[in-house]
Amino acid sequence: MKTALILLTALLSFKTCNAQIKNAKTEPVKIYGNCGMCETTIETAGNVKKIAKVDWDKDTKMATITYDSTKTNQDEILKRIALAGYDSDSFLAPDNAYAKLPNCCQYERVKKTVAKIEEPKMNMDSTDHSEHTMPTQTREANQMTAIFDNYFAVKDALVETAAAIASEESKALLTAINTVKMDKLDMDVHVVWMKVLADLKGDAEHIASAKDASVQREHFMSLSKNMYELMKVAKYEQPVYYQFCPMANDGKGANWLSKDETIKNPYYGSKMLSCGKTVETIK
C-alpha cells in the first residue's frame, strides 16, 4: 500500500508538471552529485518556470528533465547545471564552480571526454558592447541593481506604512527577480542566488498580495535576511547600511537594508521611526 501511494504521488506530480509546461518533452539524464543540498542546487539551476523542470534523485544520480521543446532543450538545461558545479554525461562543470561547492557536495569526478563548460570571459578585442560581450561583472551588476533598487522601494513604502505602494513595489521586485539570467551571474553570486531565490520570490509574492502593512512587515523580515546574503556577494553601487531594530518581531529583533545611514524603521514607521541602529556597512 505504501509503495502504491508513492507511485501514485509520483505519477500525479509528473502529470501536474506536464500540464504546466507546454509542448512537454521528458528525458532521463545522469547528473553527478551527493546529497540533498546537491539536489536543491541542481533542480534550482535547471528549473525555469513553465519552461523546464528538473527532478534529481541523489541515490541513482538520475534526473528526469521535462521542458518546453519549443523554448529550450536538454543541452541548455545541462549547461546551467554545469555552471552551478555539477557534471553530467554531456557537460563538465568549470573547475572553480566545482571547487566552490560545499565539502559534502563535492562528488567524485570521473574523467570524461565531453564538453567542458567555461565561465563567460570578457572579449578584449571586440567592439561589440551587446549583452553577449559585456563583462560578467557588468551584466551581473545590472541584474542585481534592479533587484536591490526595488527592495529599497519596498522598504521606503513600509517606512511610510503605505501598504498599497509596498504591494506595487513588491510586484516590481518580483518582476526583477523573475528576469534574472542565472548563466550571466558570477559563480559566487550564482551560488547564493540559487540558495535564496525561492524565499525571495515567496516573500515578494506575499508582500505584493497583502493589503495590510503588518502582514507585509512579517515577510519583509525574511526578505531582508535573504537580500542581505545576496548583497554581501553582489555589491551595490554605493555603501549600504544593515540596520537592526530590537523591538521588532515581538522583541526578537529584525534587520533591514538601507541606502541611508539615518535610521528610518520599516517595521514601525512613524510610531518608532528612529528605533534601531546600524550594525554593518556593506561596501
GUDRENTOR-663568 format. One record per atom (N, C-alpha, C): atom name; x, y, z. Coordinates in steps of 0.1 Angstrom, whole numbers, padded with zeros to 4 digits. Layout:
<sites>
  atome      X      Y      Z
     CA      X      Y      Z
...
</sites>
This chain:
<sites>
  atome      X      Y      Z
      N   0008  -0012   0000
     CA   0000   0000   0000
      C   0009   0013   0000
      N   0019   0012   0008
     CA   0028   0024   0009
      C   0035   0026  -0004
      N   0040   0016  -0011
     CA   0046   0017  -0024
      C   0037   0022  -0034
      N   0024   0017  -0034
     CA   0014   0022  -0043
      C   0012   0037  -0042
      N   0011   0041  -0029
     CA   0009   0056  -0027
      C   0020   0064  -0032
      N   0032   0059  -0030
     CA   0044   0067  -0035
      C   0044   0068  -0050
      N   0041   0056  -0057
     CA   0040   0056  -0072
      C   0029   0065  -0077
      N   0017   0065  -0069
     CA   0006   0074  -0073
      C   0010   0088  -0072
      N   0017   0092  -0061
     CA   0021   0106  -0059
      C   0031   0110  -0070
      N   0040   0101  -0073
     CA   0050   0105  -0084
      C   0043   0107  -0097
      N   0033   0098  -0100
     CA   0025   0099  -0113
      C   0018   0112  -0113
      N   0011   0116  -0102
     CA   0003   0128  -0102
      C   0012   0140  -0103
      N   0024   0140  -0097
     CA   0034   0151  -0098
      C   0039   0152  -0112
      N   0041   0141  -0119
     CA   0046   0141  -0133
      C   0035   0147  -0142
      N   0023   0143  -0140
     CA   0012   0149  -0148
      C   0010   0164  -0146
      N   0011   0168  -0133
     CA   0010   0182  -0130
      C   0021   0190  -0137
      N   0033   0185  -0136
     CA   0044   0192  -0143
      C   0042   0193  -0158
      N   0037   0182  -0164
     CA   0035   0183  -0178
      C   0024   0192  -0182
      N   0014   0193  -0173
     CA   0002   0202  -0175
      C   0007   0217  -0175
      N   0017   0220  -0167
     CA   0022   0234  -0166
      C   0031   0237  -0177
      N   0038   0228  -0183
     CA   0048   0230  -0193
      C   0042   0226  -0207
      N   0041   0235  -0216
     CA   0035   0233  -0229
      C   0046   0226  -0238
      N   0041   0218  -0248
     CA   0050   0211  -0257
      C   0060   0203  -0249
      N   0056   0197  -0238
     CA   0065   0190  -0229
      C   0072   0178  -0235
      N   0085   0178  -0233
     CA   0093   0166  -0237
      C   0100   0162  -0224
      N   0101   0149  -0221
     CA   0107   0144  -0209
      C   0118   0134  -0213
      N   0130   0137  -0206
     CA   0141   0128  -0209
      C   0149   0125  -0196
      N   0154   0113  -0195
     CA   0163   0110  -0183
      C   0177   0113  -0186
      N   0185   0118  -0176
     CA   0199   0121  -0178
      C   0206   0119  -0165
      N   0219   0115  -0166
     CA   0226   0113  -0154
      C   0234   0126  -0150
      N   0232   0130  -0138
     CA   0239   0142  -0133
      C   0246   0138  -0119
      N   0258   0142  -0118
     CA   0266   0137  -0106
      C   0265   0146  -0095
      N   0263   0140  -0083
     CA   0262   0148  -0071
      C   0261   0139  -0059
      N   0259   0144  -0047
     CA   0260   0136  -0035
      C   0247   0136  -0026
      N   0242   0147  -0023
     CA   0233   0148  -0012
      C   0220   0157  -0015
      N   0213   0159  -0004
     CA   0201   0167  -0006
      C   0204   0182  -0010
      N   0215   0187  -0005
     CA   0219   0201  -0009
      C   0222   0201  -0024
      N   0228   0191  -0029
     CA   0231   0189  -0043
      C   0218   0189  -0051
      N   0208   0182  -0046
     CA   0195   0181  -0052
      C   0189   0195  -0054
      N   0189   0203  -0043
     CA   0183   0216  -0043
      C   0190   0225  -0054
      N   0204   0224  -0054
     CA   0211   0233  -0063
      C   0209   0228  -0077
      N   0210   0215  -0080
     CA   0208   0210  -0094
      C   0194   0214  -0099
      N   0184   0212  -0091
     CA   0170   0215  -0095
      C   0167   0230  -0097
      N   0173   0238  -0088
     CA   0171   0252  -0089
      C   0178   0258  -0101
      N   0190   0252  -0104
     CA   0198   0257  -0116
      C   0190   0253  -0129
      N   0184   0241  -0129
     CA   0178   0237  -0141
      C   0164   0242  -0144
      N   0157   0245  -0133
     CA   0142   0248  -0134
      C   0141   0262  -0140
      N   0131   0264  -0148
     CA   0126   0276  -0154
      C   0111   0276  -0154
      N   0105   0285  -0147
     CA   0090   0284  -0145
      C   0083   0283  -0159
      N   0075   0272  -0160
     CA   0066   0269  -0171
      C   0074   0266  -0184
      N   0088   0264  -0182
     CA   0096   0261  -0194
      C   0104   0248  -0191
      N   0110   0247  -0179
     CA   0118   0235  -0177
      C   0117   0231  -0162
      N   0116   0218  -0160
     CA   0115   0212  -0146
      C   0125   0200  -0145
      N   0133   0201  -0135
     CA   0143   0190  -0132
      C   0140   0183  -0119
      N   0139   0170  -0119
     CA   0137   0162  -0107
      C   0149   0152  -0106
      N   0158   0155  -0096
     CA   0170   0147  -0095
      C   0170   0138  -0083
      N   0174   0125  -0084
     CA   0175   0116  -0074
      C   0189   0114  -0069
      N   0191   0116  -0056
     CA   0205   0116  -0051
      C   0211   0101  -0050
      N   0202   0092  -0050
     CA   0206   0078  -0049
      C   0210   0072  -0062
      N   0202   0075  -0072
     CA   0205   0069  -0086
      C   0214   0079  -0094
      N   0214   0092  -0090
     CA   0221   0102  -0097
      C   0214   0105  -0111
      N   0202   0100  -0112
     CA   0194   0102  -0124
      C   0184   0114  -0123
      N   0184   0122  -0133
     CA   0174   0133  -0133
      C   0164   0131  -0144
      N   0151   0135  -0141
     CA   0141   0135  -0151
      C   0139   0149  -0155
      N   0142   0153  -0168
     CA   0141   0166  -0172
      C   0129   0168  -0181
      N   0120   0177  -0178
     CA   0108   0179  -0186
      C   0109   0194  -0190
      N   0107   0196  -0203
     CA   0109   0210  -0208
      C   0100   0213  -0220
      N   0098   0225  -0223
     CA   0090   0230  -0235
      C   0100   0229  -0246
      N   0098   0220  -0255
     CA   0108   0218  -0266
      C   0108   0229  -0276
      N   0098   0238  -0276
     CA   0099   0250  -0285
      C   0107   0261  -0279
      N   0110   0261  -0266
     CA   0117   0272  -0260
      C   0131   0269  -0254
      N   0134   0256  -0252
     CA   0147   0252  -0247
      C   0150   0238  -0251
      N   0161   0233  -0246
     CA   0165   0219  -0249
      C   0173   0213  -0238
      N   0176   0200  -0239
     CA   0184   0194  -0228
      C   0197   0200  -0226
      N   0204   0203  -0237
     CA   0218   0209  -0236
      C   0218   0222  -0228
      N   0208   0231  -0231
     CA   0208   0244  -0224
      C   0205   0242  -0209
      N   0197   0232  -0205
     CA   0194   0229  -0191
      C   0207   0224  -0184
      N   0214   0214  -0191
     CA   0226   0208  -0185
      C   0237   0218  -0184
      N   0238   0228  -0193
     CA   0248   0238  -0192
      C   0246   0247  -0180
      N   0233   0250  -0177
     CA   0231   0258  -0165
      C   0235   0250  -0152
      N   0232   0238  -0152
     CA   0235   0229  -0141
      C   0250   0228  -0140
      N   0257   0227  -0151
     CA   0272   0226  -0151
      C   0278   0239  -0145
      N   0272   0250  -0148
     CA   0277   0263  -0143
      C   0275   0264  -0128
      N   0266   0256  -0123
     CA   0263   0255  -0108
      C   0273   0246  -0101
      N   0281   0238  -0109
     CA   0291   0230  -0104
      C   0289   0215  -0105
      N   0279   0211  -0114
     CA   0276   0197  -0114
      C   0278   0191  -0128
      N   0286   0180  -0129
     CA   0289   0173  -0142
      C   0277   0165  -0146
      N   0275   0163  -0159
     CA   0266   0153  -0165
      C   0274   0145  -0175
      N   0267   0136  -0181
     CA   0274   0128  -0192
      C   0276   0136  -0205
      N   0271   0148  -0205
     CA   0272   0157  -0217
      C   0281   0169  -0215
      N   0281   0174  -0202
     CA   0289   0187  -0200
      C   0296   0186  -0186
      N   0308   0190  -0186
     CA   0316   0191  -0173
      C   0315   0205  -0168
      N   0314   0206  -0154
     CA   0313   0219  -0148
      C   0327   0226  -0148
      N   0328   0239  -0148
     CA   0340   0246  -0146
      C   0347   0242  -0133
      N   0360   0240  -0133
     CA   0367   0236  -0121
      C   0365   0244  -0109
      N   0365   0258  -0111
     CA   0363   0267  -0100
      C   0349   0266  -0095
      N   0339   0263  -0103
     CA   0325   0261  -0099
      C   0324   0249  -0090
      N   0330   0238  -0094
     CA   0331   0226  -0086
      C   0338   0229  -0072
      N   0349   0236  -0073
     CA   0357   0239  -0061
      C   0349   0247  -0051
      N   0339   0255  -0055
     CA   0331   0263  -0046
      C   0320   0256  -0039
      N   0317   0243  -0044
     CA   0307   0236  -0037
      C   0310   0232  -0023
      N   0301   0232  -0014
     CA   0304   0227   0000
      C   0310   0214   0000
      N   0318   0211   0010
     CA   0325   0198   0010
      C   0316   0186   0008
      N   0305   0186   0015
     CA   0296   0175   0014
      C   0290   0173  -0001
      N   0291   0183  -0009
     CA   0286   0183  -0022
      C   0297   0179  -0033
      N   0309   0179  -0029
     CA   0320   0176  -0038
      C   0321   0161  -0041
      N   0313   0157  -0051
     CA   0312   0143  -0055
      C   0325   0139  -0062
      N   0327   0126  -0064
     CA   0339   0121  -0070
      C   0337   0124  -0085
      N   0347   0131  -0091
     CA   0346   0134  -0105
      C   0352   0123  -0114
      N   0346   0120  -0124
     CA   0351   0109  -0133
      C   0356   0116  -0146
      N   0368   0113  -0151
     CA   0373   0119  -0163
      C   0364   0115  -0175
      N   0360   0124  -0182
     CA   0352   0121  -0194
      C   0356   0129  -0206
      N   0354   0124  -0218
     CA   0357   0131  -0230
      C   0345   0138  -0235
      N   0339   0148  -0227
     CA   0328   0155  -0231
      C   0331   0170  -0230
      N   0321   0178  -0235
     CA   0324   0193  -0235
      C   0325   0198  -0221
      N   0334   0207  -0219
     CA   0336   0214  -0206
      C   0331   0228  -0207
      N   0321   0231  -0198
     CA   0316   0245  -0198
      C   0325   0255  -0192
      N   0328   0266  -0199
     CA   0336   0276  -0194
      C   0328   0288  -0189
      N   0332   0295  -0179
     CA   0325   0307  -0174
      C   0327   0318  -0185
      N   0317   0327  -0187
     CA   0319   0338  -0196
      C   0331   0346  -0193
      N   0338   0350  -0204
     CA   0350   0358  -0202
      C   0348   0371  -0210
      N   0355   0381  -0206
     CA   0355   0394  -0213
      C   0362   0393  -0226
      N   0356   0397  -0237
     CA   0363   0397  -0250
      C   0370   0411  -0252
      N   0383   0410  -0250
     CA   0391   0423  -0250
      C   0392   0429  -0264
      N   0390   0420  -0275
     CA   0393   0425  -0288
      C   0380   0430  -0295
      N   0368   0427  -0289
     CA   0356   0430  -0296
      C   0352   0444  -0293
      N   0346   0451  -0303
     CA   0340   0464  -0301
      C   0325   0463  -0299
      N   0319   0451  -0299
     CA   0305   0449  -0298
      C   0302   0450  -0283
      N   0294   0460  -0279
     CA   0290   0462  -0265
      C   0277   0456  -0261
      N   0273   0446  -0269
     CA   0260   0440  -0266
      C   0261   0431  -0253
      N   0250   0425  -0249
     CA   0249   0417  -0237
      C   0259   0405  -0238
      N   0261   0400  -0250
     CA   0269   0388  -0252
      C   0284   0391  -0249
      N   0288   0403  -0251
     CA   0303   0406  -0249
      C   0305   0415  -0237
      N   0295   0418  -0230
     CA   0296   0427  -0218
      C   0303   0418  -0207
      N   0313   0424  -0200
     CA   0319   0416  -0189
      C   0309   0411  -0179
      N   0312   0399  -0174
     CA   0302   0392  -0165
      C   0298   0401  -0153
      N   0308   0408  -0147
     CA   0305   0416  -0135
      C   0295   0427  -0139
      N   0296   0433  -0151
     CA   0288   0444  -0155
      C   0273   0439  -0157
      N   0272   0427  -0164
     CA   0259   0421  -0166
      C   0253   0418  -0152
      N   0261   0412  -0143
     CA   0257   0408  -0130
      C   0252   0420  -0122
      N   0259   0431  -0122
     CA   0256   0443  -0115
      C   0243   0449  -0120
      N   0241   0449  -0133
     CA   0228   0454  -0139
      C   0216   0446  -0133
      N   0217   0433  -0133
     CA   0206   0425  -0129
      C   0204   0427  -0114
      N   0214   0427  -0106
     CA   0213   0428  -0091
      C   0208   0442  -0087
      N   0213   0452  -0094
     CA   0209   0466  -0091
      C   0194   0468  -0092
      N   0188   0462  -0102
     CA   0173   0463  -0103
      C   0166   0457  -0091
      N   0171   0445  -0087
     CA   0166   0439  -0075
      C   0167   0447  -0063
      N   0180   0452  -0060
     CA   0182   0460  -0048
      C   0174   0472  -0048
      N   0173   0479  -0060
     CA   0165   0492  -0060
      C   0151   0489  -0057
      N   0145   0478  -0062
     CA   0131   0475  -0059
      C   0129   0472  -0044
      N   0139   0465  -0039
     CA   0138   0462  -0024
      C   0138   0475  -0016
      N   0147   0484  -0020
     CA   0147   0497  -0012
      C   0134   0504  -0014
      N   0127   0503  -0025
     CA   0114   0509  -0027
      C   0104   0503  -0018
      N   0104   0490  -0016
     CA   0095   0483  -0007
      C   0098   0488   0007
      N   0110   0489   0011
     CA   0114   0493   0024
      C   0109   0507   0027
      N   0110   0516   0017
     CA   0106   0530   0019
      C   0091   0531   0020
      N   0084   0522   0013
     CA   0069   0522   0014
      C   0065   0518   0028
      N   0072   0508   0034
     CA   0068   0503   0047
      C   0072   0513   0058
      N   0082   0521   0056
     CA   0086   0532   0065
      C   0074   0542   0066
      N   0067   0544   0055
     CA   0055   0553   0054
      C   0042   0545   0058
      N   0043   0532   0061
     CA   0032   0524   0063
      C   0022   0525   0052
      N   0027   0525   0039
     CA   0019   0526   0027
      C   0018   0512   0021
      N   0008   0505   0026
     CA   0006   0491   0021
      C   0004   0490   0006
      N  -0004   0498   0001
     CA  -0007   0498  -0014
      C   0006   0500  -0022
      N   0014   0509  -0018
     CA   0026   0512  -0025
      C   0036   0501  -0023
      N   0037   0496  -0011
     CA   0046   0484  -0009
      C   0042   0472  -0017
      N   0029   0470  -0019
     CA   0024   0460  -0028
      C   0029   0462  -0042
      N   0027   0474  -0047
     CA   0031   0476  -0061
      C   0046   0475  -0063
      N   0054   0480  -0053
     CA   0068   0480  -0054
      C   0073   0465  -0053
      N   0066   0457  -0046
     CA   0070   0443  -0045
      C   0067   0435  -0058
      N   0056   0439  -0065
     CA   0054   0434  -0078
      C   0065   0436  -0087
      N   0070   0449  -0087
     CA   0082   0452  -0095
      C   0094   0444  -0091
      N   0096   0442  -0078
     CA   0107   0434  -0073
      C   0106   0420  -0078
      N   0094   0414  -0078
     CA   0091   0401  -0083
      C   0095   0400  -0098
      N   0091   0410  -0105
     CA   0095   0410  -0120
      C   0110   0410  -0122
      N   0117   0418  -0114
     CA   0131   0419  -0115
      C   0138   0405  -0111
      N   0132   0399  -0101
     CA   0137   0385  -0097
      C   0135   0375  -0108
      N   0123   0376  -0114
     CA   0120   0366  -0125
      C   0127   0368  -0138
      N   0133   0379  -0140
     CA   0140   0382  -0152
      C   0155   0380  -0151
      N   0160   0376  -0140
     CA   0175   0374  -0138
      C   0179   0362  -0146
      N   0189   0363  -0154
     CA   0195   0353  -0162
      C   0207   0347  -0154
      N   0204   0335  -0148
     CA   0214   0329  -0139
      C   0228   0326  -0146
      N   0227   0323  -0159
     CA   0240   0320  -0165
      C   0249   0332  -0167
      N   0243   0344  -0165
     CA   0251   0356  -0166
      C   0257   0361  -0153
      N   0254   0353  -0142
     CA   0259   0357  -0129
      C   0273   0351  -0126
      N   0281   0359  -0119
     CA   0294   0353  -0115
      C   0291   0342  -0105
      N   0301   0332  -0104
     CA   0297   0320  -0097
      C   0294   0322  -0082
      N   0301   0331  -0075
     CA   0299   0332  -0061
      C   0285   0338  -0059
      N   0281   0347  -0068
     CA   0267   0353  -0068
      C   0257   0342  -0071
      N   0260   0334  -0081
     CA   0252   0323  -0086
      C   0248   0314  -0075
      N   0258   0310  -0067
     CA   0256   0300  -0056
      C   0246   0306  -0046
      N   0248   0318  -0042
     CA   0239   0325  -0032
      C   0225   0327  -0038
      N   0225   0331  -0051
     CA   0212   0333  -0057
      C   0204   0321  -0057
      N   0209   0309  -0060
     CA   0202   0297  -0060
      C   0197   0293  -0046
      N   0205   0297  -0036
     CA   0202   0294  -0022
      C   0190   0302  -0017
      N   0189   0315  -0022
     CA   0179   0324  -0016
      C   0167   0326  -0026
      N   0168   0322  -0038
     CA   0158   0325  -0048
      C   0144   0322  -0044
      N   0141   0310  -0040
     CA   0128   0305  -0037
      C   0122   0314  -0026
      N   0129   0317  -0015
     CA   0124   0325  -0004
      C   0122   0340  -0009
      N   0131   0345  -0017
     CA   0129   0359  -0022
      C   0116   0360  -0030
      N   0114   0350  -0038
     CA   0101   0351  -0046
      C   0089   0349  -0037
      N   0090   0340  -0028
     CA   0079   0337  -0019
      C   0075   0350  -0011
      N   0085   0356  -0005
     CA   0083   0368   0003
      C   0077   0380  -0005
      N   0083   0381  -0017
     CA   0079   0392  -0026
      C   0064   0390  -0030
      N   0061   0377  -0033
     CA   0047   0374  -0037
      C   0037   0377  -0025
      N   0041   0374  -0013
     CA   0032   0376  -0001
      C   0031   0391   0001
      N   0041   0399   0000
     CA   0040   0413   0002
      C   0032   0419  -0009
      N   0033   0415  -0021
     CA   0025   0420  -0032
      C   0011   0417  -0031
      N   0007   0406  -0025
     CA  -0007   0402  -0024
      C  -0014   0407  -0011
      N  -0006   0411  -0001
     CA  -0011   0416   0011
      C  -0016   0430   0011
      N  -0027   0433   0018
     CA  -0032   0446   0019
      C  -0030   0453   0032
      N  -0024   0446   0041
     CA  -0021   0450   0055
      C  -0006   0452   0057
      N  -0002   0463   0061
     CA   0013   0466   0063
      C   0019   0457   0073
      N   0011   0453   0083
     CA   0016   0444   0094
      C   0020   0430   0088
      N   0011   0425   0079
     CA   0014   0413   0072
      C   0026   0414   0063
      N   0027   0425   0056
     CA   0038   0428   0047
      C   0051   0428   0055
      N   0051   0434   0067
     CA   0063   0435   0075
      C   0068   0422   0080
      N   0059   0412   0082
     CA   0063   0399   0086
      C   0072   0392   0075
      N   0068   0394   0063
     CA   0075   0388   0052
      C   0087   0397   0048
      N   0087   0409   0052
     CA   0098   0418   0049
      C   0110   0414   0057
      N   0108   0408   0069
     CA   0119   0404   0078
      C   0127   0393   0071
      N   0120   0383   0065
     CA   0127   0372   0058
      C   0133   0377   0045
      N   0126   0386   0038
     CA   0131   0392   0026
      C   0144   0399   0028
      N   0145   0406   0039
     CA   0157   0414   0042
      C   0168   0405   0046
      N   0166   0394   0053
     CA   0176   0384   0056
      C   0183   0378   0044
      N   0175   0374   0034
     CA   0180   0368   0022
      C   0186   0379   0013
      N   0181   0391   0013
     CA   0186   0402   0005
      C   0200   0405   0010
      N   0202   0405   0023
     CA   0215   0407   0029
      C   0225   0397   0024
      N   0222   0384   0024
     CA   0231   0374   0019
      C   0235   0377   0005
      N   0225   0381  -0003
     CA   0228   0384  -0017
      C   0237   0396  -0019
      N   0234   0406  -0011
     CA   0242   0419  -0012
      C   0256   0417  -0008
      N   0259   0408   0001
     CA   0272   0406   0006
      C   0282   0401  -0005
      N   0276   0394  -0015
     CA   0284   0389  -0026
      C   0282   0398  -0039
      N   0271   0403  -0041
     CA   0268   0412  -0053
      C   0267   0426  -0048
      N   0278   0433  -0047
     CA   0278   0446  -0041
      C   0270   0457  -0048
      N   0264   0466  -0041
     CA   0256   0477  -0046
      C   0266   0488  -0050
      N   0261   0497  -0058
     CA   0270   0508  -0063
      C   0274   0518  -0053
      N   0268   0518  -0041
     CA   0272   0527  -0030
      C   0271   0519  -0017
      N   0277   0525  -0006
     CA   0276   0518   0007
      C   0261   0515   0011
      N   0259   0504   0016
     CA   0245   0500   0021
      C   0246   0497   0036
      N   0237   0501   0044
     CA   0237   0500   0058
      C   0227   0489   0063
      N   0233   0479   0070
     CA   0225   0468   0075
      C   0221   0473   0089
      N   0208   0474   0091
     CA   0203   0480   0104
      C   0194   0471   0111
      N   0193   0474   0124
     CA   0186   0464   0133
      C   0177   0471   0143
      N   0165   0466   0145
     CA   0156   0471   0155
      C   0153   0460   0165
      N   0157   0462   0178
     CA   0155   0452   0188
      C   0140   0449   0192
      N   0131   0459   0189
     CA   0117   0458   0193
      C   0109   0450   0183
      N   0114   0449   0171
     CA   0106   0442   0160
      C   0105   0427   0163
      N   0096   0420   0156
     CA   0094   0406   0157
      C   0092   0401   0171
      N   0083   0408   0178
     CA   0079   0405   0192
      C   0090   0405   0201
      N   0099   0415   0199
     CA   0111   0416   0208
      C   0123   0408   0205
      N   0121   0400   0194
     CA   0133   0392   0190
      C   0142   0399   0181
      N   0138   0410   0176
     CA   0146   0419   0167
      C   0145   0415   0153
      N   0148   0425   0144
     CA   0148   0422   0129
      C   0156   0432   0122
      N   0162   0428   0111
     CA   0171   0437   0103
      C   0165   0442   0090
      N   0171   0451   0084
     CA   0167   0456   0071
      C   0180   0463   0065
      N   0179   0465   0052
     CA   0190   0472   0045
      C   0185   0486   0040
      N   0194   0496   0041
     CA   0191   0509   0037
      C   0202   0516   0030
      N   0199   0525   0021
     CA   0209   0533   0014
      C   0213   0545   0023
      N   0204   0548   0033
     CA   0206   0560   0042
      C   0210   0555   0055
      N   0221   0561   0060
     CA   0226   0557   0074
      C   0217   0561   0085
      N   0209   0572   0082
     CA   0199   0576   0092
      C   0188   0565   0094
      N   0185   0562   0106
     CA   0175   0551   0109
      C   0161   0556   0105
      N   0155   0548   0096
     CA   0140   0550   0093
      C   0134   0536   0093
      N   0128   0533   0104
     CA   0124   0520   0108
      C   0112   0515   0099
      N   0114   0505   0091
     CA   0103   0500   0082
      C   0093   0491   0090
      N   0096   0487   0102
     CA   0087   0478   0110
      C   0077   0486   0118
      N   0080   0498   0121
     CA   0071   0506   0129
      C   0067   0520   0123
      N   0075   0524   0113
     CA   0071   0537   0107
      C   0072   0548   0116
      N   0062   0557   0115
     CA   0062   0569   0124
      C   0060   0566   0139
      N   0055   0554   0142
     CA   0054   0551   0156
      C   0067   0551   0164
      N   0077   0545   0157
     CA   0091   0545   0163
      C   0101   0546   0151
      N   0100   0557   0145
     CA   0108   0559   0132
      C   0123   0557   0134
      N   0128   0562   0145
     CA   0143   0562   0147
      C   0147   0550   0156
      N   0139   0541   0159
     CA   0143   0529   0167
      C   0152   0520   0159
      N   0164   0518   0163
     CA   0173   0509   0157
      C   0187   0515   0156
      N   0196   0507   0150
     CA   0210   0511   0148
      C   0216   0504   0136
      N   0227   0510   0131
     CA   0234   0503   0120
      C   0244   0493   0126
      N   0243   0481   0121
     CA   0252   0471   0127
      C   0263   0467   0117
      N   0262   0471   0104
     CA   0272   0467   0094
      C   0270   0476   0082
      N   0282   0480   0077
     CA   0282   0488   0064
      C   0287   0479   0053
      N   0280   0477   0043
     CA   0284   0469   0032
      C   0289   0477   0020
      N   0302   0476   0017
     CA   0308   0484   0007
      C   0313   0475  -0005
</sites>
